[in-house]
């Protein structure tokens, strides 16, 4: 069983930046494809970004493309989501999730992710 723990959330002004981190307890995620999702108040949880294990290819939702960067540090067993030029509409609980290592498609499919964290709150003030 993998438990994912997110950190790095907080309150930031519009235009600011945050770096979210996701690290597992119990085992390594260096061989997992990883994703970030978010749930804004009153909305469904939605895909934000993902990174493939084998290729390192990255994928982004249109709403964050150009402002977000997902990366991984396998030596630290950690996945990051750097968010820049934050907007009030980025306010949400952000979740990281892990799926099997060989996925190269279907990144938005939440059911394909086997493990999820509890989330970290990001609040962007206007």
Secondary structure, 3 states (H helix, E strand, C coil): CCEEEEECCEEEECCCCEEEEEEEECCCCCCCEEEEEEECCCCCEEEEEEECCCCCCEEECCCCCCCEEEEEECCCCEEEEEECCCCHHHCEEEEEEEECCCCCCCCCCHHHCCEEECCEEEEEEC
